[in-house]
């Protein structure tokens, strides 16, 4: 197995954390992490940052966006209802 460089590892870590890589690439990343203390530290920090960000509450939806979505849904509902009425 060819060892990844630190730069190659850094370029793939987000994909690694998101589970988007093949098992072969993941094996290369795990092998590098098992032998490179600076990359281990970077990876743990990135992993913790992602975990903390996932715990943040979602920002509230602005009122104007909520109203716009509701109006679009109503318009679509009226359009579909009118079409079904015409076909009956």
ABEGO torsion letter per residue (X at the ends): XBBBBAAAAAAAAAAAAAGABBAAAAAAAAAAAAABAAAAAAAAAAAAAAAAAAABBBBBBBAAAAAAAAAAAAAAAAAAAAAAAAAX
